């Protein structure tokens, strides 16, 4: 779903993309029609879209009367949204090469049914009498445009690609105030994954009812009858630019953009769909793809039930969240059952409704869900913390804080808080750049003078084994190591367990950590910042201990990292939740650059290269992994052009973690030949760290090969003990910078921690890589075997990876395509990394500000409902009676980030 900002943009879009654009040929395209309840009100329902009517609606003119449609026509009003519906490639191939007219009809019906769903969610803003609310309307207006081909590539005819563009105008009808208004599309945008899952399930069921077997894929489905080789062939446009660039040695972004324009073909007049079919058949024959090519296998399991689909969905979504909307659970259920026509959307809806393991809370227009397991886990964490209050003697009764003249009053207060605490659990909140490391170096010796040993841990290997050890804490280790190492646990008996960056711990790990501390009668100290990123797994544990358990904590707010006062002031505002104030300060200093999406990488790369020439340390940050990959490549191209890298390149294969949950790893349909399985623990006949390749899936078993070619059966019941990867090829040159993406060891047995940054010093003909880790004290050489795989370029990273780092300058790539992953936590972590200054690159300042005001907090089960509520399975919280109490809570859930 993409927004069309202005009337001029929408009109041009109609001309260039929605109507018969220059690459659409003869009878390939069908005339669009108007739909929706507003179309009925205007008397244009089902009528063919014409330019005059479309343009009037773009200008907010009622085509029937010539008057304004909605009351206000402001400059640069949001005209509408393009909602794109794409068939799986195999369905496009069947439609393009076959003669079954039911395929097109099934697609059109699936689109229309989904748009009716979307229309049901339509809302209008209520602004009369100073209200700031939304009202359900259930009325929209849209025009549909069905296309059957993709843009041509080179001298080829266009590929078959059945898809639809739905242009939905920014208008609805308020039946309470009896007038047309601009729509409120927030909830519709938020629920796009839900609507997408319903669309795909509808289409799959219709095609399955025609007799076509379905093959489930990670993100949807394909038709089993279409070989993967044919699917790959008809993806020319996706692959062409990269292939040509590689052949011609093109590196610069400018040249790549020009290449993209050159590879677009113009009109090919005179071609009909029948002529295109003949061309497509010839292409397949040339590639050796005919009726004798082996079809893919159907994944349909007739034993699957709607109840099992929902159980899988529950296991999956609550791995990483404590609270989810019912639609998020349903979307996963639809996808899980996508290859089974016997399970309808209604069946899955009813299965969630009847599931007694899910507790449903109606808050306003949305229904929030959690489970008894998740709730009990959080309650246990809260109860352990509360029960430890006042149980211990202080570490030092007569502790004198005045001797620490080098510390500021906040830091002195924190030391006093720790040394005089009588609680099993002591908490410290330290904002970004407030001197937490200085505090640690001061307080640890003071604790040890009392006769206690301090065992220091952090959630990640980089934060513990790299950062803390570099600061002099040689025995620092990961929380994960503590939780599995019984001998290490015994060493903490009666001592102090200190966890730094504790805001990154989830509730499961926090409960396990508290159990260890309680069993060993050890004090537990948590230092971190709940306002920064939390764990990937469910539960913002440290924040819940503050908000629900009400554990006392001392806080450090004075910032030392930023040297320039205006920058420091902006970071302080953002850390305190005053996002607009901080944002405005950054903008006034020229820290926010607004440019077109195609220019963002170029502008950022030029600024990055300039900082490199000045020998400044820098971080480049993007909210999403896909944007990180694009930015990595753009920076590397710039470095090569400017002579920072060696001229020779070597192709190497790296591993890309799919980050499947345990429930996803237990689903055999998520495995494909060629995937890499890497072991986190020893399995029968296989050592921890081994990389295996998926060879085949037969008889409900997954067969993998080790490096000697020996086959093994993958024990999916031990899904937590391995990860699943795809392979990707990158190029390496001398002086390239890479970072390790998984804990491991080099060929000499030297430890490599996830996140460690290295510089390439040699790549031999066998693909073996020599790298150096540079530091102020010494450089360390490592050697990676040719198939090491667990690394990537280090030029850009997500804010999660950047947390805990300090550099001179930060460059943040944050265009509109990254806004779904943008929020207050992400922005705070990103802008607070630099000493000197930060620059943010975006194509929409206004919308960026709106996105980063979303908290990013994930609501806890104990924050959602009280313990007593579990006597009933469904709770209806009346928003009129509890509006003020729930206002913040509702906002947080609305803006919960998707991982």
Secondary structure by P-SEA (a helix, b strand, c coil): ccccccaaaaaaaaacccccccccccccbbbbbbbcaaaaaaccccccccaaaaaaaaaccccccccccccccccccccbbbbbbbccaaaaaaaaccccaaaaaaaaaaaaaaaaaaaaabbbbbcccccccccccccccbbbbbbccccccccccccbbbbbbbbcccccccccccbbbbbbaaaaaaaaaaaaaaaaaaaaaaaaaabbbbbbcccccccccccaaaaaaaccccccaaaaaaaaccccaaaaaaaaaaacccccccccaaaaaaaaaaaaaaaccccccbbbbbcccccccaaaaaaaaaaaaacccccccaaaaaaaaaaaacccccccaaaaaaaaaacccbbbbbcccccccccaaaaaaaaaaaaaaaaaccccccccccccccccccccaaaaaaaaaaaaccccbbbbbbcccccaaaaaaccaaaaaaacbbbbbbccccccccccccccccccbbbaaaaaccaaaaaaaccbbbbbcccccccaaaaaaaaaaaaaacbbbbbbccccccccccccaaaaaaaccccccccccccccccccaaaaaaaaaaaacaaaaaaaaaaaaccbbbbcccaaaaaaaaaaaaaaaabbbbbbbbccaaaaaaaaaaaaaaaaaacccccbbbbbbbbbbcccccccccccccccccbbbbbccccccccccbbbbbccccccbbbbbcccbbbbbccccccccbbbbbbbbbcccccbbbbbcccccccccccccccbbbbbcccccccbbbbbbbcccbbbbbbbccccccccccccccccccccccccbbbbbccccccccccaaaaaaaaaccccbbbbbbccaaaaaaaacccccccccccccccccccccbbbbccccccccaaaaaaaaaacccc
